[in-house]
Amino acid sequence: MRKLIFLSLLIMGFILGACNSESTTEKSNQDGSNSTESETTESGSEGDNKLTIGMTVINQEALFFTEMVKGAEAKAEELGVELNVYNANNNQVDQNNAVENFISEGVDAIIVNAIDPGALNPVVEKVEEAGISLISVDSVIEHEAVDVQIGVDNSEESVRMGEYFNEFKEEHWGDKEVKLGIVSALNAPIQVNRQDSFLETVESDSVEVVDIVDGENVQEKALTASENLFISNPDLDAVFVTGEPAYIGAVSAVNSQGKQDSVKLFGWDLSPQVVQGIDQGYVESVIQQHPDKYGEEAVKSAVSLINGEEVESLIGVPATIVTEDNVDDFRSLFE
């Protein structure tokens, strides 16, 4: 009988102990103290719930943006976070809506590759009000809500290209007045900045800018604009292009108009078509960014910010001027 009473008391002790332990654990979690379930891992995930990062890019037609997304996705997988990518397809309203949707979904950070940085200000303010970390990539969003800006100094790199152009002109054209055309994207502030910085650098006393045409950052429109530029200016010597769609359009126009032996192209962003132009001799030089690094740095910065770590407010990723001398280093991008 005594043995039975002892066993009953022992069992009751275990039950009370378990209840007490469960109550203590629940209270500990409510108080926010450390526990196995609430501990944030090094990758940034909390328990079974991954951190979620929203990312919106200008489009996914241009290789530049697809490479940016690939870099971001690779880094997100490495760090164990969820990355939701929205392709704005050159539509500013859609991009604003995407950012608002990310806020509503309660993402932990937002990465924006802005179509028109100024037009994003209203939703950027909403991001700030929601207390969500914001990373701007490539396009510069001038707002205090931006925690990190990642990219290249577009103005500085276009100045470098302008200096390269001046040296090329002196060596190959001498005192001749060079007729220069521009294929731009006037709806993209970042490309207008590249255009202006280049033109401010070239030697204006011996260069005539015959026309600036607008490809609207769309390959087909850039082709039409480039063809119109060549048709209207049959004695054109050189063209500066401000981005990948413009460069592809200009290369296609050179071929369609038979200008391979009379025109030299300078500008931004490699593509298979531009590499072919280098091989054929009419593409002289290309500013090549490293967009995959942009994506990697953006996700890495987002996770660091979420975890309360300090991150540099400006992260620069230098570009490379590609010519026939070093183009082999970049062919693997297009294999």
TIFI-906372 format. One record per residue (C-alpha): residue number from 1; x, y, z. Coordinates in Angstrom, 1 decimal, padded with zeros to 4 digits. Layout:
+-------+--------+--------+--------+
! domar !      X !      Y !      Z !
+-------+--------+--------+--------+
!   NUM !      X !      Y !      Z !
...
+-------+--------+--------+--------+
END
This chain:
+-------+--------+--------+--------+
! domar !      X !      Y !      Z !
+-------+--------+--------+--------+
!     1 !  000.0 !  000.0 !  000.0 !
!     2 !  002.8 !  002.4 !  000.9 !
!     3 !  004.5 !  001.5 ! -002.3 !
!     4 !  001.4 !  002.4 ! -004.3 !
!     5 !  001.0 !  005.7 ! -002.5 !
!     6 !  004.7 !  006.5 ! -003.2 !
!     7 !  004.3 !  005.7 ! -006.9 !
!     8 !  001.2 !  007.9 ! -007.1 !
!     9 !  003.0 !  010.8 ! -005.5 !
!    10 !  006.0 !  010.4 ! -007.9 !
!    11 !  003.7 !  010.4 ! -011.0 !
!    12 !  002.0 !  013.6 ! -009.7 !
!    13 !  005.4 !  015.2 ! -009.2 !
!    14 !  006.3 !  014.5 ! -012.8 !
!    15 !  003.0 !  016.0 ! -014.1 !
!    16 !  003.3 !  019.1 ! -012.0 !
!    17 !  006.9 !  019.5 ! -013.1 !
!    18 !  006.0 !  019.2 ! -016.8 !
!    19 !  003.2 !  021.8 ! -016.4 !
!    20 !  005.5 !  024.1 ! -014.6 !
!    21 !  008.1 !  023.7 ! -017.3 !
!    22 !  005.6 !  024.4 ! -020.1 !
!    23 !  004.3 !  027.5 ! -018.3 !
!    24 !  007.9 !  028.8 ! -017.8 !
!    25 !  008.8 !  028.3 ! -021.5 !
!    26 !  005.6 !  030.0 ! -022.6 !
!    27 !  006.3 !  033.0 ! -020.3 !
!    28 !  009.9 !  033.1 ! -021.5 !
!    29 !  008.8 !  033.4 ! -025.1 !
!    30 !  006.3 !  036.0 ! -024.3 !
!    31 !  008.9 !  038.1 ! -022.5 !
!    32 !  011.1 !  037.9 ! -025.6 !
!    33 !  014.0 !  036.1 ! -023.8 !
!    34 !  016.2 !  033.6 ! -025.7 !
!    35 !  014.9 !  030.1 ! -026.4 !
!    36 !  015.5 !  027.5 ! -029.1 !
!    37 !  012.2 !  028.4 ! -030.9 !
!    38 !  012.9 !  032.2 ! -030.9 !
!    39 !  016.6 !  032.3 ! -031.6 !
!    40 !  017.6 !  034.0 ! -034.9 !
!    41 !  020.0 !  031.9 ! -036.9 !
!    42 !  023.1 !  033.3 ! -038.6 !
!    43 !  021.4 !  033.1 ! -042.0 !
!    44 !  018.6 !  035.4 ! -040.7 !
!    45 !  015.7 !  032.9 ! -040.4 !
!    46 !  013.7 !  032.8 ! -037.2 !
!    47 !  012.7 !  029.3 ! -036.3 !
!    48 !  011.0 !  027.6 ! -039.2 !
!    49 !  010.0 !  031.0 ! -040.8 !
!    50 !  012.5 !  032.3 ! -043.3 !
!    51 !  013.1 !  036.0 ! -043.6 !
!    52 !  011.4 !  037.3 ! -046.7 !
!    53 !  012.9 !  039.9 ! -049.0 !
!    54 !  010.9 !  041.6 ! -051.7 !
!    55 !  012.8 !  042.7 ! -054.9 !
!    56 !  011.5 !  044.7 ! -057.9 !
!    57 !  013.6 !  045.3 ! -061.1 !
!    58 !  013.0 !  047.5 ! -064.1 !
!    59 !  012.5 !  044.6 ! -066.5 !
!    60 !  013.8 !  041.1 ! -067.2 !
!    61 !  014.3 !  041.6 ! -070.9 !
!    62 !  017.8 !  043.0 ! -070.6 !
!    63 !  020.6 !  040.7 ! -069.6 !
!    64 !  021.7 !  043.3 ! -067.0 !
!    65 !  018.6 !  042.8 ! -064.9 !
!    66 !  018.4 !  039.0 ! -065.3 !
!    67 !  022.0 !  038.8 ! -064.1 !
!    68 !  021.1 !  041.1 ! -061.1 !
!    69 !  018.3 !  038.7 ! -060.2 !
!    70 !  020.5 !  035.6 ! -060.6 !
!    71 !  023.0 !  037.1 ! -058.2 !
!    72 !  020.3 !  038.0 ! -055.7 !
!    73 !  018.7 !  034.5 ! -055.9 !
!    74 !  022.1 !  032.8 ! -055.4 !
!    75 !  022.9 !  034.8 ! -052.3 !
!    76 !  019.3 !  034.4 ! -050.9 !
!    77 !  019.7 !  030.6 ! -051.3 !
!    78 !  023.1 !  030.7 ! -049.6 !
!    79 !  021.8 !  032.7 ! -046.7 !
!    80 !  018.6 !  030.7 ! -046.3 !
!    81 !  016.2 !  033.6 ! -047.0 !
!    82 !  013.1 !  033.8 ! -049.2 !
!    83 !  013.4 !  036.2 ! -052.1 !
!    84 !  010.2 !  037.3 ! -054.0 !
!    85 !  011.1 !  039.1 ! -057.3 !
!    86 !  008.7 !  041.3 ! -059.2 !
!    87 !  009.4 !  042.3 ! -062.8 !
!    88 !  008.0 !  045.8 ! -063.3 !
!    89 !  008.4 !  045.5 ! -067.1 !
!    90 !  009.2 !  049.2 ! -067.5 !
!    91 !  005.9 !  050.3 ! -065.9 !
!    92 !  006.3 !  052.8 ! -063.1 !
!    93 !  002.8 !  052.3 ! -061.7 !
!    94 !  003.3 !  048.5 ! -061.5 !
!    95 !  006.6 !  049.0 ! -059.7 !
!    96 !  004.9 !  051.4 ! -057.1 !
!    97 !  002.1 !  048.8 ! -056.6 !
!    98 !  004.7 !  046.1 ! -056.2 !
!    99 !  006.4 !  048.0 ! -053.4 !
!   100 !  003.0 !  048.6 ! -051.7 !
!   101 !  002.2 !  044.9 ! -052.0 !
!   102 !  005.5 !  044.0 ! -050.3 !
!   103 !  004.6 !  046.3 ! -047.5 !
!   104 !  001.2 !  044.7 ! -047.1 !
!   105 !  002.8 !  041.2 ! -047.1 !
!   106 !  005.0 !  042.2 ! -044.3 !
!   107 !  008.4 !  041.5 ! -045.9 !
!   108 !  011.5 !  042.0 ! -043.8 !
!   109 !  013.3 !  044.1 ! -046.4 !
!   110 !  012.7 !  045.6 ! -049.9 !
!   111 !  015.2 !  045.8 ! -052.7 !
!   112 !  014.4 !  048.3 ! -055.5 !
!   113 !  015.9 !  048.7 ! -058.9 !
!   114 !  013.9 !  051.9 ! -059.7 !
!   115 !  012.5 !  052.9 ! -063.1 !
!   116 !  012.1 !  056.5 ! -062.1 !
!   117 !  013.5 !  057.1 ! -058.6 !
!   118 !  011.6 !  060.3 ! -058.1 !
!   119 !  008.2 !  058.7 ! -058.9 !
!   120 !  008.9 !  056.2 ! -056.1 !
!   121 !  009.0 !  058.7 ! -053.3 !
!   122 !  005.4 !  058.3 ! -052.2 !
!   123 !  005.8 !  054.5 ! -051.7 !
!   124 !  009.3 !  054.9 ! -050.3 !
!   125 !  007.8 !  057.0 ! -047.5 !
!   126 !  005.3 !  054.2 ! -046.8 !
!   127 !  008.3 !  051.8 ! -046.6 !
!   128 !  009.9 !  054.1 ! -044.0 !
!   129 !  006.6 !  054.3 ! -042.0 !
!   130 !  006.4 !  050.6 ! -042.0 !
!   131 !  009.9 !  050.3 ! -040.6 !
!   132 !  011.1 !  048.1 ! -043.4 !
!   133 !  014.7 !  048.1 ! -044.5 !
!   134 !  015.2 !  049.5 ! -048.0 !
!   135 !  018.0 !  048.9 ! -050.4 !
!   136 !  018.3 !  050.8 ! -053.7 !
!   137 !  020.2 !  049.1 ! -056.6 !
!   138 !  021.7 !  050.8 ! -059.6 !
!   139 !  019.2 !  053.7 ! -059.9 !
!   140 !  019.7 !  056.2 ! -057.1 !
!   141 !  016.7 !  056.9 ! -054.9 !
!   142 !  017.4 !  060.2 ! -053.1 !
!   143 !  015.4 !  059.7 ! -050.0 !
!   144 !  016.4 !  059.3 ! -046.3 !
!   145 !  014.5 !  056.1 ! -046.1 !
!   146 !  017.1 !  054.3 ! -048.2 !
!   147 !  019.4 !  052.4 ! -045.9 !
!   148 !  021.9 !  051.2 ! -048.6 !
!   149 !  022.6 !  052.4 ! -052.2 !
!   150 !  024.4 !  049.8 ! -054.4 !
!   151 !  025.8 !  050.2 ! -057.8 !
!   152 !  028.3 !  052.0 ! -060.0 !
!   153 !  029.0 !  055.8 ! -060.2 !
!   154 !  027.2 !  056.2 ! -063.6 !
!   155 !  028.5 !  059.8 ! -064.0 !
!   156 !  032.1 !  058.9 ! -063.2 !
!   157 !  032.1 !  055.9 ! -065.6 !
!   158 !  030.7 !  057.9 ! -068.4 !
!   159 !  033.4 !  060.5 ! -067.8 !
!   160 !  035.9 !  057.7 ! -068.2 !
!   161 !  034.3 !  056.7 ! -071.5 !
!   162 !  034.3 !  060.3 ! -072.6 !
!   163 !  038.1 !  060.4 ! -071.9 !
!   164 !  038.5 !  057.1 ! -073.8 !
!   165 !  036.6 !  058.6 ! -076.7 !
!   166 !  038.8 !  061.7 ! -076.7 !
!   167 !  041.9 !  059.6 ! -076.9 !
!   168 !  040.5 !  057.4 ! -079.7 !
!   169 !  039.4 !  060.5 ! -081.6 !
!   170 !  042.9 !  062.1 ! -081.4 !
!   171 !  044.5 !  058.8 ! -082.5 !
!   172 !  042.1 !  057.8 ! -085.3 !
!   173 !  040.4 !  061.0 ! -086.5 !
!   174 !  042.9 !  063.7 ! -085.7 !
!   175 !  041.7 !  067.2 ! -086.5 !
!   176 !  038.6 !  066.0 ! -088.3 !
!   177 !  035.3 !  067.2 ! -086.9 !
!   178 !  033.6 !  064.1 ! -085.7 !
!   179 !  029.8 !  063.7 ! -086.2 !
!   180 !  028.4 !  062.0 ! -083.1 !
!   181 !  025.0 !  060.6 ! -082.5 !
!   182 !  023.4 !  059.4 ! -079.2 !
!   183 !  021.0 !  056.5 ! -078.7 !
!   184 !  019.5 !  057.1 ! -075.2 !
!   185 !  016.5 !  056.2 ! -073.0 !
!   186 !  015.0 !  059.5 ! -072.1 !
!   187 !  012.5 !  057.9 ! -069.7 !
!   188 !  015.4 !  056.5 ! -067.6 !
!   189 !  017.1 !  059.2 ! -065.4 !
!   190 !  020.1 !  057.0 ! -064.9 !
!   191 !  020.7 !  056.8 ! -068.6 !
!   192 !  020.2 !  060.5 ! -069.1 !
!   193 !  022.8 !  061.0 ! -066.5 !
!   194 !  025.2 !  058.8 ! -068.4 !
!   195 !  024.5 !  060.7 ! -071.6 !
!   196 !  025.0 !  064.1 ! -070.0 !
!   197 !  028.3 !  063.1 ! -068.3 !
!   198 !  029.7 !  061.7 ! -071.5 !
!   199 !  028.8 !  064.8 ! -073.6 !
!   200 !  030.2 !  067.1 ! -070.9 !
!   201 !  033.6 !  065.2 ! -071.3 !
!   202 !  034.0 !  064.9 ! -075.0 !
!   203 !  036.0 !  067.7 ! -076.8 !
!   204 !  033.1 !  069.8 ! -078.0 !
!   205 !  035.2 !  072.1 ! -080.3 !
!   206 !  035.9 !  069.1 ! -082.6 !
!   207 !  032.8 !  067.0 ! -082.1 !
!   208 !  029.3 !  067.8 ! -083.5 !
!   209 !  026.4 !  066.1 ! -081.8 !
!   210 !  024.0 !  065.7 ! -084.7 !
!   211 !  021.1 !  064.1 ! -082.8 !
!   212 !  019.9 !  062.4 ! -079.6 !
!   213 !  017.3 !  059.7 ! -080.3 !
!   214 !  015.2 !  057.9 ! -077.7 !
!   215 !  015.0 !  054.1 ! -077.6 !
!   216 !  012.9 !  054.2 ! -074.4 !
!   217 !  015.0 !  051.4 ! -072.9 !
!   218 !  013.2 !  048.9 ! -075.2 !
!   219 !  015.3 !  046.9 ! -077.8 !
!   220 !  012.9 !  047.2 ! -080.7 !
!   221 !  012.3 !  050.9 ! -080.2 !
!   222 !  016.1 !  051.4 ! -079.9 !
!   223 !  016.6 !  049.6 ! -083.2 !
!   224 !  014.1 !  051.9 ! -085.0 !
!   225 !  015.6 !  055.0 ! -083.4 !
!   226 !  019.1 !  053.9 ! -084.4 !
!   227 !  018.1 !  053.2 ! -088.0 !
!   228 !  016.4 !  056.7 ! -088.2 !
!   229 !  019.7 !  058.2 ! -086.8 !
!   230 !  021.8 !  056.5 ! -089.5 !
!   231 !  019.3 !  057.4 ! -092.3 !
!   232 !  019.1 !  061.0 ! -091.3 !
!   233 !  022.9 !  061.3 ! -090.9 !
!   234 !  024.6 !  059.3 ! -093.6 !
!   235 !  028.0 !  060.7 ! -092.7 !
!   236 !  027.8 !  059.8 ! -089.0 !
!   237 !  031.2 !  058.8 ! -087.5 !
!   238 !  030.4 !  057.6 ! -084.0 !
!   239 !  027.5 !  056.7 ! -081.7 !
!   240 !  027.3 !  056.7 ! -077.9 !
!   241 !  024.7 !  054.4 ! -076.4 !
!   242 !  023.4 !  054.6 ! -072.8 !
!   243 !  022.4 !  051.0 ! -072.0 !
!   244 !  021.9 !  047.4 ! -073.1 !
!   245 !  018.7 !  047.8 ! -075.2 !
!   246 !  020.1 !  050.9 ! -076.9 !
!   247 !  023.4 !  049.1 ! -077.6 !
!   248 !  021.7 !  046.1 ! -079.1 !
!   249 !  019.5 !  048.3 ! -081.2 !
!   250 !  022.5 !  050.3 ! -082.4 !
!   251 !  024.4 !  047.1 ! -083.3 !
!   252 !  021.4 !  045.8 ! -085.3 !
!   253 !  021.0 !  049.2 ! -087.1 !
!   254 !  024.7 !  049.1 ! -088.1 !
!   255 !  024.2 !  045.8 ! -089.7 !
!   256 !  020.9 !  046.6 ! -091.4 !
!   257 !  022.2 !  049.9 ! -092.7 !
!   258 !  025.6 !  048.5 ! -093.8 !
!   259 !  027.6 !  050.9 ! -091.5 !
!   260 !  030.2 !  048.4 ! -090.3 !
!   261 !  033.1 !  050.2 ! -092.0 !
!   262 !  032.1 !  053.8 ! -091.3 !
!   263 !  030.8 !  054.0 ! -087.7 !
!   264 !  032.3 !  053.3 ! -084.3 !
!   265 !  030.1 !  052.5 ! -081.3 !
!   266 !  030.8 !  053.4 ! -077.6 !
!   267 !  028.6 !  052.9 ! -074.6 !
!   268 !  027.2 !  050.8 ! -071.8 !
!   269 !  026.5 !  047.1 ! -071.3 !
!   270 !  027.7 !  044.0 ! -073.0 !
!   271 !  025.4 !  041.5 ! -074.8 !
!   272 !  026.1 !  038.7 ! -077.3 !
!   273 !  025.3 !  041.2 ! -080.1 !
!   274 !  027.7 !  043.7 ! -078.8 !
!   275 !  030.5 !  041.1 ! -078.4 !
!   276 !  029.9 !  040.2 ! -082.0 !
!   277 !  030.3 !  043.9 ! -082.9 !
!   278 !  033.6 !  044.0 ! -081.1 !
!   279 !  034.8 !  041.0 ! -083.1 !
!   280 !  033.7 !  042.7 ! -086.3 !
!   281 !  035.5 !  045.9 ! -085.4 !
!   282 !  032.8 !  048.5 ! -085.3 !
!   283 !  032.1 !  048.3 ! -081.5 !
!   284 !  035.0 !  050.1 ! -080.0 !
!   285 !  034.4 !  050.0 ! -076.3 !
!   286 !  031.8 !  049.1 ! -073.7 !
!   287 !  031.3 !  049.9 ! -070.0 !
!   288 !  030.5 !  046.6 ! -068.4 !
!   289 !  029.0 !  046.5 ! -065.0 !
!   290 !  028.8 !  043.5 ! -062.8 !
!   291 !  025.0 !  043.2 ! -062.0 !
!   292 !  025.3 !  039.8 ! -060.4 !
!   293 !  027.4 !  041.4 ! -057.7 !
!   294 !  024.7 !  044.1 ! -057.3 !
!   295 !  022.2 !  041.4 ! -056.5 !
!   296 !  024.5 !  039.6 ! -054.2 !
!   297 !  025.4 !  042.7 ! -052.3 !
!   298 !  021.7 !  043.8 ! -052.0 !
!   299 !  020.6 !  040.5 ! -050.4 !
!   300 !  023.6 !  040.4 ! -048.2 !
!   301 !  023.0 !  044.0 ! -047.0 !
!   302 !  019.3 !  043.3 ! -046.5 !
!   303 !  020.0 !  040.3 ! -044.2 !
!   304 !  022.6 !  042.3 ! -042.2 !
!   305 !  020.2 !  045.2 ! -041.7 !
!   306 !  017.4 !  042.9 ! -040.5 !
!   307 !  019.8 !  041.4 ! -038.0 !
!   308 !  020.7 !  044.8 ! -036.7 !
!   309 !  024.2 !  044.9 ! -038.1 !
!   310 !  025.9 !  048.0 ! -039.5 !
!   311 !  026.1 !  048.3 ! -043.2 !
!   312 !  027.8 !  050.9 ! -045.4 !
!   313 !  025.3 !  053.3 ! -046.8 !
!   314 !  027.0 !  053.3 ! -050.2 !
!   315 !  028.4 !  050.1 ! -051.7 !
!   316 !  030.2 !  050.7 ! -055.0 !
!   317 !  030.8 !  047.9 ! -057.5 !
!   318 !  033.3 !  049.2 ! -060.1 !
!   319 !  032.8 !  048.7 ! -063.8 !
!   320 !  035.2 !  047.6 ! -066.6 !
!   321 !  035.8 !  049.2 ! -070.0 !
!   322 !  035.7 !  046.3 ! -072.4 !
!   323 !  037.5 !  046.4 ! -075.8 !
!   324 !  039.0 !  043.8 ! -078.2 !
!   325 !  041.9 !  043.5 ! -075.8 !
!   326 !  040.0 !  042.1 ! -072.9 !
!   327 !  036.6 !  040.9 ! -074.4 !
!   328 !  037.7 !  037.2 ! -074.0 !
!   329 !  037.4 !  037.6 ! -070.2 !
!   330 !  033.6 !  038.2 ! -070.6 !
!   331 !  032.6 !  035.7 ! -073.3 !
!   332 !  031.6 !  033.1 ! -070.7 !
!   333 !  028.7 !  035.4 ! -069.6 !
!   334 !  026.9 !  034.5 ! -072.8 !
!   335 !  027.6 !  030.8 ! -073.1 !
+-------+--------+--------+--------+
END
